[in-house]
Amino acid sequence: MALTYQESKLVKDTLPALRQHGEHISTVFYKTMLRDHPELQNYFNSVNMHTGKQPRALTRLILAFASNIINISELTPKLERVAQKHASLSIQPEQYEIVGKYLLRAFSAVLGPSMTPDVKMAWTKAYWVMAKMLTGREAHIYREFESWKSWRKFMIYNKKDETVEGNIVSFVLKPVDGKPLPTFMPGQYVTVKITVPGMKYAQLRQYSLSDAPSYDHYRITVKRDQGSNWDYAGNKEDGLTVSSAASSASDSSLGSVQPCRPGVVSNSLIDEFHEGDTIELTHPSGSFCLNPKMDNSMPLVLISAGVCVAPLLSMLNYVVEQRINRPVSWIQASRHDAPFQAHVENVARKHPNMRTKFFKSRLSDSDVLSYTSTFDNDFLSLTAEDLYLSNGSAEYYVCGPEKFMMQASDHLKRYGVKPENVQFEIFSVGSFEMKLED
């Protein structure tokens, strides 16, 4: 179903209108689709819908796809992240039919007479090119999942504060069925599903696994979310302003709970779930993971901030447990107590090829947008040895708030680190990777 040159041109000719009305397209699309198919509310983060993050993420994916329609291979990394996320939510091929129908309807509403039959046909083909790429990859991921393709019940076996403030908490989870757990790639995440009183639909969130793979348990680490005014005000980003449609798209799903209440799932887990309680998980997923094919002698540089230390701790513990003799540099910023600092320092004492740096930076409570930090100066204080700059094959894994990672990216580029040697992970719906590639 490849597009002809003329069809590709018709799609690309709509880009100016998409950029001008992209936010409206995506919010109208979500609003009408969820009105007619309320069962899909079970798949969306209600807070991200209310703040407009989810509609903006869709808009950026559409624009990226349309911009690269002739060179689809350029989209592979972005689509891999989407496919992994969809697999973690148990998205099925038939749901693409629904999305395509309402997406094209939203295009028609905004483009008006410009949405000619030929343009509609071109965009229909373009959508299904993208959809088939995603469903094909997702089918492969599901085959890798083997028998665990949907939700599985886990009991909270242990719950532990990781900071003095008690704002970061780890949960050790054991499968209720008692069957051995599949391994996972260090750095991957699981999707957690819980029921929150007052909310009509199940609430799903992704949490990175924070320990090395184990056959009998997983561990996730959760941060209390105090919220940020920036997250819930009229937010303008990359020329896209959150419209009222973004908020109303999900308001009806929230029952008596305030739709912009921060940390609906994270705070519920910390406050209301205890040892012995059960939650549901999907199979581990994600493309941010330790490269198993990398030469074990190559240095590993792990850079994190706040609770975003979780996937990097999984990588570190895996390297230690597997007795992989890689040089490791651990660089961690935190607002108050650094979670897992004692553990990391204990590992470093036992492994002379590991070095550590801990910074007390002023990270805000918001996980993504508000970042007032001294990390820029802290990064300048790092030595070439801290970053293994003399080794062109060193691997860098960075996880933290968006602005933190933008600063880290800028510094690594300035030091001549090759982009292909750096991986980033962000704990939010957003467009960080697209900003990075601009």
C-alpha positions in Angstrom: 0.0 0.0 0.0 2.9 2.3 -0.7 2.0 5.9 -1.6 2.7 7.2 -5.1 4.7 10.3 -5.6 1.6 12.4 -6.2 -0.1 11.0 -3.1 3.0 11.7 -1.0 2.9 15.3 -2.3 -0.8 15.7 -1.5 0.0 14.6 2.1 3.0 16.9 2.5 1.0 19.8 1.0 -1.3 19.6 4.0 1.5 20.2 6.5 1.1 24.0 6.8 -2.5 23.5 7.8 -1.7 20.7 10.1 1.0 22.8 11.8 -1.5 25.7 12.1 -4.4 23.6 13.4 -2.6 20.6 14.8 -3.7 21.0 18.4 -7.3 21.5 17.3 -7.2 18.4 15.1 -5.9 16.2 17.8 -8.1 17.4 20.5 -11.3 17.2 18.4 -10.2 13.8 17.3 -9.8 12.6 20.9 -13.0 14.2 22.0 -15.2 12.7 19.3 -13.6 9.3 19.4 -13.9 9.0 23.2 -17.4 10.3 23.2 -18.4 7.4 20.8 -16.1 4.8 22.2 -15.8 5.5 26.0 -14.3 2.1 26.6 -11.0 3.6 25.1 -10.8 5.8 28.2 -9.3 2.7 29.9 -6.1 3.2 27.8 -5.4 6.9 28.3 -3.8 8.8 31.1 -6.6 11.1 32.2 -4.3 13.8 33.5 -2.3 13.9 30.2 -5.6 14.2 28.3 -6.7 17.1 30.5 -3.4 19.0 30.2 -3.2 18.4 26.5 0.0 16.4 26.6 -1.6 13.3 24.9 -3.1 15.4 22.1 0.2 17.2 21.5 2.1 13.9 21.4 -0.3 12.6 18.7 0.1 15.9 16.7 3.8 15.7 16.7 3.8 12.0 15.6 1.5 12.9 12.7 3.6 15.9 11.7 6.8 13.8 11.9 5.2 11.0 9.8 3.9 13.4 7.2 7.3 15.2 7.0 9.1 11.9 6.4 6.5 10.2 4.3 9.1 9.6 1.5 11.8 8.4 3.9 9.9 6.3 6.3 13.1 4.7 7.6 13.8 7.9 9.4 10.7 7.2 11.6 11.8 3.8 12.8 13.1 4.9 16.3 10.0 7.0 17.0 7.7 4.3 15.9 9.6 1.7 17.9 8.9 3.7 21.1 5.2 4.0 20.1 5.0 0.2 19.4 6.5 -0.6 22.7 4.1 1.7 24.5 1.2 0.2 22.6 2.3 -3.4 23.5 2.5 -2.4 27.2 -1.1 -1.3 27.0 -2.3 -4.4 25.1 -3.4 -2.3 22.1 -5.0 -4.5 19.4 -5.1 -4.1 15.6 -8.9 -3.5 15.5 -8.4 -0.3 17.6 -6.4 1.2 14.7 -9.7 1.0 12.6 -11.4 3.3 15.2 -8.4 5.7 15.4 -8.2 6.0 11.6 -11.9 6.7 11.2 -11.9 9.6 13.7 -8.5 11.0 12.8 -9.6 11.4 9.1 -12.9 12.9 10.3 -10.9 15.5 12.3 -8.7 16.3 9.3 -11.8 16.9 7.2 -13.4 19.2 9.8 -10.3 21.4 9.9 -9.2 21.3 6.3 -12.7 21.8 4.9 -12.7 22.1 1.1 -9.0 21.3 1.0 -9.8 17.8 2.0 -10.6 16.7 -1.5 -11.3 13.0 -2.3 -7.8 12.7 -3.6 -6.3 14.2 -0.4 -8.5 12.0 1.7 -7.5 8.9 -0.2 -3.8 9.9 0.1 -4.1 10.4 3.9 -6.0 7.2 4.3 -3.2 5.3 2.6 -0.6 7.2 4.6 -2.3 6.4 7.9 -2.5 2.7 7.1 1.2 2.6 6.1 2.0 3.9 9.6 -0.7 1.7 11.2 0.6 -1.5 9.5 4.2 -0.6 10.5 3.0 -0.4 14.1 0.7 -3.4 14.2 3.4 -5.5 12.5 6.0 -4.6 15.1 3.5 -5.0 17.9 2.6 -8.5 16.7 6.3 -9.4 16.9 6.5 -8.0 20.4 3.4 -9.9 21.5 5.0 -13.1 20.1 8.0 -12.4 22.3 5.7 -12.0 25.3 4.6 -15.7 24.7 1.7 -16.6 27.0 1.7 -13.3 29.0 -0.1 -11.0 26.5 -2.5 -9.1 28.8 -2.9 -8.2 32.5 -1.4 -10.3 35.3 -2.1 -9.9 39.0 0.8 -9.1 41.3 0.9 -8.9 45.1 2.8 -6.1 46.9 5.4 -8.2 48.8 7.4 -5.3 50.1 7.0 -1.5 50.3 10.0 0.6 51.2 10.7 4.3 51.4 13.8 5.2 49.4 14.2 8.8 50.8 14.0 10.3 54.3 11.1 12.5 53.0 9.2 9.3 52.0 8.4 10.9 48.6 10.0 8.0 46.7 8.8 4.5 47.4 9.8 1.1 46.0 7.3 -1.8 45.6 8.5 -5.4 45.3 5.9 -7.3 43.3 5.3 -11.0 43.2 3.0 -12.8 40.7 -0.2 -14.1 42.3 -0.1 -17.2 40.1 3.3 -18.1 41.4 4.7 -18.9 38.0 8.2 -17.8 37.0 8.6 -14.3 35.5 10.1 -13.7 32.1 13.4 -11.9 32.0 13.5 -8.3 30.7 16.1 -5.9 29.3 17.4 -3.7 32.1 15.9 -0.2 31.5 12.4 -1.4 30.5 9.1 -0.6 32.2 5.8 -2.2 33.0 2.3 -0.7 32.9 0.4 -0.7 36.2 -3.4 -0.8 36.3 -5.3 0.2 39.4 -8.8 1.4 40.2 -9.0 4.8 41.8 -12.2 5.6 43.9 -14.3 8.3 42.1 -12.9 7.6 38.6 -15.1 5.8 36.1 -12.3 4.0 34.2 -9.2 2.0 35.1 -6.0 4.1 35.5 -2.9 3.0 33.8 0.7 4.3 34.2 4.1 3.1 33.2 6.9 2.6 35.8 10.4 1.6 35.1 11.7 -1.6 36.7 14.3 -0.6 39.2 16.2 -3.8 39.8 17.9 -6.5 37.9 15.7 -9.2 36.3 14.5 -11.9 38.7 12.4 -15.0 38.1 10.1 -14.5 41.2 9.6 -10.7 41.5 9.8 -7.3 39.9 10.5 -3.9 41.6 9.1 -0.5 40.6 10.0 2.8 42.2 7.3 5.5 42.5 7.6 9.2 43.3 4.9 11.3 45.0 3.7 13.9 42.5 3.0 17.3 44.0 2.1 18.7 40.6 3.0 22.0 39.1 0.9 25.0 38.1 2.7 24.9 34.7 1.3 21.5 34.0 -2.3 22.5 34.5 -2.4 26.1 33.2 -2.9 27.1 29.6 0.4 25.7 28.3 1.9 26.8 25.1 4.7 24.7 23.7 6.2 24.5 20.2 3.5 26.7 18.9 0.7 24.5 20.1 -1.7 25.9 22.7 -3.8 23.6 24.8 -7.4 24.2 23.8 -10.6 23.6 25.8 -11.2 20.5 23.8 -8.1 18.9 25.3 -9.6 19.3 28.8 -13.2 18.3 27.9 -12.0 15.2 26.0 -11.5 13.5 29.3 -13.5 15.5 31.8 -16.5 13.1 31.5 -14.4 10.2 32.6 -13.3 11.6 35.8 -16.4 11.3 38.0 -16.1 13.4 41.1 -12.3 13.5 41.0 -10.7 16.8 40.0 -9.4 16.1 36.5 -6.1 17.9 37.0 -5.3 16.3 40.3 -1.6 15.4 40.1 -0.2 12.0 40.7 -3.6 10.1 40.5 -1.9 6.8 40.3 1.5 7.4 41.9 0.0 9.1 45.0 -2.6 6.4 45.2 0.0 3.7 45.2 2.0 5.4 47.9 -0.9 6.3 50.1 -3.5 3.6 49.6 -1.7 0.4 48.6 0.1 -1.7 51.2 1.9 -5.0 51.5 -0.5 -7.8 50.6 -2.6 -5.7 48.2 -2.8 -6.6 44.6 -2.3 -4.6 41.4 -2.2 -5.6 37.7 0.8 -5.4 35.4 1.6 -6.0 31.7 4.7 -7.7 30.3 7.9 -5.5 30.5 8.3 -3.3 27.4 10.4 -0.4 26.2 13.2 0.5 23.9 15.4 2.3 26.5 17.5 -0.6 27.6 21.0 -1.8 28.1 22.6 -3.0 24.8 23.2 -6.7 25.2 25.5 -6.8 22.1 27.8 -4.1 23.3 31.4 -5.1 24.0 31.6 -5.7 27.7 34.8 -3.7 28.0 33.2 -0.5 26.8 32.5 2.1 29.5 29.0 2.7 30.7 27.9 6.2 31.8 24.6 6.4 33.7 23.2 9.9 34.2 19.9 10.4 36.1 17.9 12.9 38.1 15.3 12.2 40.9 13.1 9.1 40.6 14.3 8.7 37.0 17.2 6.8 38.5 15.0 3.7 38.4 15.9 2.2 35.0 19.5 3.1 35.4 19.6 1.3 38.7 18.2 -1.8 36.9 21.1 -1.6 34.5 23.7 -1.1 37.2 22.4 -4.1 39.3 22.3 -6.2 36.2 25.9 -5.4 35.3 27.0 -6.2 38.9 24.9 -9.5 39.2 26.2 -10.7 35.8 29.8 -9.8 36.9 30.3 -7.9 33.7 33.6 -6.1 34.1 32.6 -2.8 32.4 33.9 0.6 33.7 30.9 2.4 35.0 30.4 6.1 35.8 27.3 6.9 37.9 26.1 10.5 37.8 23.0 11.4 39.8 21.2 14.6 40.6 18.6 15.0 43.2 16.6 17.7 45.0 17.0 16.3 48.5 18.0 12.8 49.4 19.4 10.8 46.4 17.3 7.6 46.2 19.5 4.5 46.4 22.7 6.5 47.1 23.8 4.1 49.9 23.3 1.1 47.7 25.2 2.7 44.8 28.1 3.8 47.0 28.3 0.3 48.4 28.5 -1.2 44.9 31.2 1.3 44.0 33.3 0.4 47.1 33.3 -3.2 45.9 34.1 -2.4 42.2 37.2 -0.3 41.7 36.3 0.3 38.0 33.2 2.3 39.1 33.1 6.0 39.8 30.2 8.1 41.3 29.1 11.7 41.4 26.1 12.9 43.3 24.7 16.4 42.9 22.1 18.3 45.1 20.4 20.1 42.3 17.2 22.1 42.7 14.9 19.8 40.7 11.2 20.8 40.9 8.4 18.6 41.9 7.2 18.5 38.3 8.7 15.6 36.4 8.9 17.3 33.1 8.4 21.0 32.5 9.6 23.0 35.5 13.3 22.6 36.1 15.3 25.2 37.9 18.7 23.7 38.5 22.4 24.2 39.1 23.1 21.0 37.0 24.5 23.1 34.2 27.4 24.1 36.4 27.6 20.6 37.9 28.0 19.2 34.5 30.8 21.5 33.8 32.6 20.3 36.9 32.7 16.7 35.5 36.0 15.6 34.3 36.8 13.9 31.0 37.5 10.8 33.1 34.0 11.0 34.7 32.4 10.9 31.2 35.0 8.6 29.6 35.4 11.1 26.8 38.7 9.5 25.7 36.7 6.3 24.7 34.7 6.8 21.5 32.7 3.6 22.2 31.4 4.6 25.7 27.6 4.2 26.1 25.6 6.9 27.7 22.1 6.4 29.2 20.3 9.5 30.4 17.0 9.7 32.3 15.4 12.7 34.0 13.1 15.7 33.6 13.0 17.0 30.0 15.1 20.1 30.5 17.6 18.1 32.5 18.1 15.8 29.5 18.3 18.7 27.1 21.1 20.1 29.1 22.8 16.7 29.3 22.4 16.3 25.5 23.9 19.8 24.9 26.9 19.1 27.0 27.6 15.6 25.5 27.3 17.1 22.0 29.7 19.9 23.0 32.2 17.3 24.2 32.0 15.4 20.9 30.0 12.4 22.1 28.4 10.6 19.1 24.6 10.8 19.2 24.3 7.1 18.4 26.1 6.4 21.7 23.5 8.2 23.8 20.0 6.9 24.8 17.4 9.0 26.5 14.3 8.1 28.5 11.6 10.5 29.8 8.8 9.7 32.3 6.1 11.5 30.4 4.1 11.8 27.2 5.9 14.4 25.1 8.3 15.2 22.2 11.7 15.2 23.8 13.2 13.0 21.1 11.8 15.2 18.4 13.3 18.3 20.0 16.6 16.5 20.3 16.7 15.7 16.6 15.7 19.2 15.4 
